[in-house]
């Protein structure tokens, strides 16, 4: 940029977030101080001429070769702004998830000359670890979930997490709490399936002395213990209608009474709940209160099943193996065994994968995990095909994807499968309802929504 370097540099420096100008060949032509500090210990002038993937990913190859969506390729192809989520390595080579906004920069003839790349940090990878568990992945659908969780965390409204069994709903709730303004407060959990109705009421609201036979002391309920923090209720779809009314009252008024008590007590907590059920269908059947459903369904988070995150399976396998034998050499896994795992639909999701990997490592007796160490249902093609049919009903070839890569035929088939319900279709395809609506405009005869 002869004669214009100071002008361009001043424009780049005007951005408050890490920002760089990148040409069609992935070469950085300008960047600001925040960009340099985020990924290197170099001055901005020393970064000019380096490849963007060398700086942000510490990799000699572009990000799309490593399975990520490349904003540069899409920007130059479409001449439009794009936003993607990436897993970068910071200046200390520690992983972090960032939202990237790529904008085209045109020359005088209207051709895309550069991409302006702005970065917004979402979370560092260490924040995704919870005791012995960790959220692991770099698939676009997984990274969109992380971005959505961190966005929802900024609000204090109730949040509903939906996902199949074993998709990590409690970890998602923990991350919501960790990234929220209530992070310094308590995080209290309750599993609705672990108690009878009477015990669940007692666990939630506590009791006063003499509330029932043999009761000699007072007890604080979980709503009191969560005061100032977050209350997470797992499998909210399992609680009886009578308790739903009591829960609705405390959510709307912030007040409750202990079992056997008359004093109105006031609490202030954020409510997060999770379910694998279709609560809207339960409302239609009369199995779930409509007023409670609309009270808790303010912010939504949809967790994709593992069969929609095939690119994350090698990362999850490596994570589970490293946790199985801490401090020792990680058990290797053969390419054939990994190929079988990547094809399997995992109806039990990450919980099932973890158990399979731990069992295979034990059977391998310190050697490499081979196909014979995996369960027979994974190794047998006919059983695999049947499980895939049971899991998705229709072979849609649904993997980690860019929204624009999904064919209109796939969208139409999925829409028909869910009887025209756009919310379910968008969740199944891991795209936003707005993107689905845009793609539906290209269909001549979309299935009507019921």
Order of alpha helices (4+ residues) and beta strands (2+ residues): alpha-beta-beta-alpha-alpha-alpha-alpha-beta-beta-beta-beta-beta-alpha-beta-alpha-beta-alpha-beta-beta-alpha-beta-alpha-beta-beta-beta-alpha-alpha-beta-alpha-alpha-alpha-alpha-alpha-alpha-alpha-alpha
